[in-house]
Amino acid sequence: QVQVVESGGGLVQPGGSLRLSCTASGIIFSIYAMGWYRQAPGKQRELVADITSVPGGSRGNYADSVKGRFTISRDNAKNTVYLQMNSLKPEDTAVYYCRLGKSQYWGQGTQVTVSS
């Protein structure tokens, strides 16, 4: 049974940092790309960052809005992908979701709120 579980959201002030974690189980983790998406109220869900599989070189790809501020990484020994978010802005406020590749397997989401 495939499961995807996020953690690490919360409330942070503008300019602050958070690290999100996503652990996947029931799969051979290293052969899958992984992605972080977000959805703000009244907006469509958008891709924030993704990382290719280990055979694909574990390369990160970022939306223009987060380039230079967010970093995606993976720890294959822990079946976990991370999203390090620095220099957070109020417009980063959203529910953040982890997705297994381009599959139907999504996590439940974790709320990130950037506010003073």
BAFI-3210 file (N, C-alpha, C; in Angstrom, 3 decimals, decimal comma, padded with zeros to 6 digits):
// residues 116
n [1|2|3|4|5|6|7|8|9|10|11|12|13|14|15|16|17|18|19|20|21|22|23|24|25|26|27|28|29|30|31|32|33|34|35|36|37|38|39|40|41|42|43|44|45|46|47|48|49|50|51|52|53|54|55|56|57|58|59|60|61|62|63|64|65|66|67|68|69|70|71|72|73|74|75|76|77|78|79|80|81|82|83|84|85|86|87|88|89|90|91|92|93|94|95|96|97|98|99|100|101|102|103|104|105|106|107|108|109|110|111|112|113|114|115|116]
n.u [000,842|000,635|001,757|001,842|003,166|003,168|004,986|005,826|004,890|003,682|003,432|005,142|007,247|007,558|010,453|011,482|012,243|011,361|011,247|009,957|008,903|008,540|007,462|007,496|005,975|005,807|006,817|009,542|011,533|013,691|013,498|011,595|010,548|009,871|007,543|006,786|003,946|001,715|-001,215|-002,995|-005,636|-008,448|-006,972|-005,379|-003,840|-000,319|002,863|005,687|008,330|010,320|012,005|014,190|014,359|016,708|018,165|017,786|019,386|018,763|017,985|017,000|014,152|012,606|009,880|009,628|008,959|010,038|012,686|016,026|015,300|014,016|014,852|014,969|015,413|016,531|016,483|017,313|017,700|015,952|013,553|012,532|011,668|012,652|011,731|013,323|012,661|013,437|013,736|011,010|007,865|004,805|003,162|003,825|002,186|000,141|-001,420|000,707|001,589|002,766|003,781|003,895|005,887|004,264|001,971|-001,173|-000,881|-000,916|000,078|-001,527|-001,371|000,102|-000,129|001,246|001,904|002,703|003,262|003,200]
n.v [-001,192|002,114|005,033|008,495|011,000|014,176|016,599|019,316|021,898|025,226|028,311|031,198|034,085|036,746|036,465|034,393|030,842|027,490|023,928|021,431|018,024|014,902|011,694|008,649|005,458|001,917|001,687|001,506|003,788|005,238|005,157|006,869|010,107|013,024|015,444|018,780|020,657|023,480|025,073|027,930|029,787|030,070|029,760|027,865|024,646|024,512|023,615|023,629|022,705|020,043|016,860|014,764|011,171|008,873|007,367|009,269|011,300|012,870|015,562|018,894|020,984|024,118|026,355|029,636|031,534|030,709|030,191|030,234|030,648|028,407|024,965|021,730|018,394|014,956|012,065|009,006|006,776|007,161|007,284|009,797|013,108|016,498|019,939|022,778|025,930|029,192|032,722|033,429|034,610|036,482|035,739|033,116|031,665|028,895|025,653|022,986|020,302|016,991|014,899|011,734|011,323|011,676|010,528|009,284|009,505|011,402|013,405|014,400|017,067|020,060|022,918|026,063|029,142|032,444|035,186|038,276]
n.w [000,000|-000,948|000,607|001,331|003,246|004,656|006,646|008,901|008,436|009,384|011,281|010,373|010,475|008,032|005,993|007,412|007,942|006,982|007,084|005,153|005,238|003,549|003,537|001,887|001,497|000,806|-001,716|-004,139|-003,385|-004,527|-007,295|-008,103|-009,173|-007,216|-006,036|-004,875|-004,277|-004,120|-002,804|-002,662|-001,032|-003,120|-005,405|-008,064|-007,707|-007,705|-009,102|-007,101|-006,676|-007,965|-007,920|-009,609|-010,119|-008,547|-010,526|-012,476|-011,720|-009,522|-009,742|-009,100|-009,756|-010,196|-009,543|-010,906|-009,017|-006,618|-006,927|-005,855|-003,259|-002,195|-001,607|-002,823|-001,765|-001,386|000,710|000,311|001,869|003,897|002,649|002,057|001,085|001,061|001,565|001,782|002,870|002,570|003,365|003,444|002,191|002,506|000,370|-000,014|001,533|001,911|001,397|001,394|-000,649|-001,135|-003,792|-005,367|-007,939|-011,034|-010,298|-008,890|-006,233|-003,462|-000,672|002,439|002,825|004,199|006,204|005,511|006,804|006,349|008,094|009,903]
ca.u [000,000|001,431|001,361|002,667|002,827|003,961|005,041|006,746|004,298|003,475|003,363|006,475|007,255|008,240|011,900|011,844|012,495|010,711|011,593|008,909|009,347|007,543|007,921|006,686|006,163|005,159|007,398|010,996|011,546|014,752|013,224|010,528|010,629|008,963|007,231|006,075|002,966|001,015|-002,492|-003,453|-007,092|-008,961|-006,037|-005,139|-002,640|000,811|004,114|006,694|009,636|010,368|013,349|014,172|014,736|018,157|018,709|017,682|020,382|018,282|018,078|015,881|013,565|011,880|009,072|010,353|008,621|010,759|014,097|016,961|014,811|013,637|015,735|014,414|016,450|015,974|017,287|016,730|017,756|014,787|012,365|012,022|012,050|012,564|011,668|013,840|012,098|014,074|013,266|009,587|007,062|003,367|002,568|004,113|001,150|-000,629|-001,278|001,753|001,338|003,804|003,217|004,786|006,031|003,055|000,952|-002,353|-000,573|-000,624|-000,064|-002,737|-001,132|000,518|-000,352|002,329|001,383|003,762|002,558|003,749]
ca.v [000,000|003,325|006,156|009,705|011,772|015,390|017,225|020,439|023,206|026,038|029,768|031,803|035,497|037,029|036,363|033,202|029,575|026,249|022,750|020,418|016,654|014,022|010,313|007,731|004,055|000,978|001,816|001,609|005,252|005,856|005,170|007,832|011,538|013,504|016,851|019,610|021,560|024,275|025,641|029,028|029,947|030,666|029,584|026,495|024,007|024,744|022,940|024,482|022,129|018,598|016,293|013,548|009,937|008,665|007,118|010,499|012,253|013,628|016,990|019,722|021,925|025,050|027,431|030,911|032,302|030,229|029,977|030,967|030,685|027,049|023,886|020,390|017,360|013,660|011,106|007,740|005,813|007,421|007,415|011,126|014,279|017,710|021,248|023,840|027,197|030,337|034,050|033,243|035,796|036,226|035,066|031,684|031,043|027,914|024,263|022,358|018,884|016,165|013,964|010,710|011,464|012,223|009,534|009,731|009,438|012,698|013,501|015,061|018,509|020,714|024,357|027,017|030,499|033,442|036,375|038,925]
ca.w [000,000|-001,071|001,461|001,246|004,443|004,838|007,960|008,987|008,215|010,571|011,155|010,403|010,092|006,757|006,083|008,159|007,241|007,392|006,289|005,026|004,979|002,943|003,555|001,077|001,840|-000,103|-003,050|-004,212|-003,394|-005,321|-008,733|-008,363|-008,958|-006,167|-006,239|-003,901|-004,860|-003,116|-003,211|-001,836|-001,127|-004,339|-006,519|-008,488|-007,191|-008,601|-008,796|-006,479|-006,968|-008,034|-007,961|-010,402|-009,446|-008,419|-011,873|-013,249|-011,259|-008,353|-010,086|-008,671|-010,710|-009,346|-010,098|-010,893|-007,824|-005,433|-007,253|-005,008|-001,873|-001,797|-002,055|-002,680|-001,647|-001,020|001,473|-000,142|002,974|004,755|001,786|002,400|000,311|001,870|000,923|002,643|002,422|003,213|002,942|003,162|001,941|002,741|-000,791|000,054|002,358|001,142|001,811|000,596|-000,882|-001,738|-004,770|-005,881|-009,383|-011,635|-009,961|-008,155|-004,813|-002,861|000,763|002,925|002,835|005,429|006,075|005,745|006,906|006,522|008,558|011,092]
c.u [000,880|000,864|002,364|002,231|003,766|003,973|005,921|006,169|004,152|003,364|004,765|006,363|007,915|009,748|012,389|012,001|011,649|011,267|010,440|009,537|008,200|008,136|006,944|006,996|005,418|005,679|008,910|011,286|012,524|014,434|012,137|011,011|009,619|008,734|006,540|005,193|002,375|-000,281|-002,910|-004,962|-007,496|-008,065|-005,892|-003,873|-001,517|002,029|005,109|008,093|009,473|011,808|013,265|014,577|016,260|018,762|018,687|018,602|019,980|018,401|016,814|015,438|012,599|010,993|009,847|010,138|009,410|012,239|014,989|016,540|014,509|014,652|015,054|015,564|015,780|016,987|016,683|016,769|016,540|013,490|011,701|012,547|011,772|012,358|012,111|013,386|012,707|013,489|011,785|008,857|005,591|002,707|002,946|003,076|000,254|-000,618|-000,294|001,515|002,560|003,134|004,287|004,819|004,849|001,878|-000,245|-002,097|-000,072|-000,641|-001,307|-002,591|-000,712|000,450|000,913|001,716|002,530|003,087|003,270|002,665]
c.v [001,246|004,400|007,288|010,625|012,960|015,798|018,469|021,809|023,986|027,499|030,336|033,258|035,679|037,070|035,120|031,967|028,454|025,119|021,766|019,062|015,846|012,620|009,435|006,298|003,178|001,011|001,674|003,084|005,825|005,943|006,169|009,265|011,908|015,000|017,490|020,591|022,403|024,821|026,693|029,175|030,656|030,516|028,108|025,949|024,176|023,965|023,951|023,999|020,631|018,148|014,974|012,341|009,845|008,304|008,354|011,597|013,092|015,133|017,734|020,680|022,802|025,998|028,738|031,664|031,884|029,998|030,854|031,037|029,280|026,049|022,553|019,390|016,045|012,839|009,730|006,662|005,960|007,526|008,777|012,180|015,512|018,928|022,278|025,169|028,325|031,643|034,015|034,575|035,485|035,488|033,589|030,939|030,146|026,585|023,616|020,848|018,227|015,152|012,991|010,816|012,220|011,284|010,158|009,788|010,793|012,546|014,288|016,585|019,009|022,227|025,128|028,412|031,440|034,768|036,956|039,115]
c.w [000,000|-000,148|001,306|002,383|004,577|006,302|007,868|008,736|009,509|010,236|011,303|009,964|008,726|006,950|006,795|007,276|007,829|006,537|006,331|004,720|004,390|002,883|002,782|001,471|000,840|-001,524|-002,966|-004,457|-004,416|-006,816|-009,111|-008,250|-007,872|-006,380|-005,051|-004,672|-003,735|-003,699|-002,192|-002,002|-002,413|-005,557|-006,868|-007,832|-008,215|-008,141|-008,250|-006,844|-007,135|-008,169|-008,702|-009,553|-009,305|-009,765|-012,758|-012,759|-010,069|-008,579|-009,670|-009,760|-009,913|-010,142|-009,969|-009,585|-006,586|-005,705|-006,384|-003,550|-001,340|-002,356|-001,789|-002,623|-001,257|-000,241|001,189|000,938|003,889|003,959|001,957|001,433|001,171|000,986|001,957|002,076|003,234|002,662|002,582|003,076|002,237|001,583|-000,888|000,903|001,507|001,893|000,843|000,562|-001,507|-002,671|-005,219|-007,398|-009,972|-011,378|-009,274|-006,655|-004,307|-001,343|001,131|002,970|004,205|005,227|006,392|005,723|007,207|006,858|009,773|012,142]
res [q|v|q|v|v|e|s|g|g|g|l|v|q|p|g|g|s|l|r|l|s|c|t|a|s|g|i|i|f|s|i|y|a|m|g|w|y|r|q|a|p|g|k|q|r|e|l|v|a|d|i|t|s|v|p|g|g|s|r|g|n|y|a|d|s|v|k|g|r|f|t|i|s|r|d|n|a|k|n|t|v|y|l|q|m|n|s|l|k|p|e|d|t|a|v|y|y|c|r|l|g|k|s|q|y|w|g|q|g|t|q|v|t|v|s|s]
***
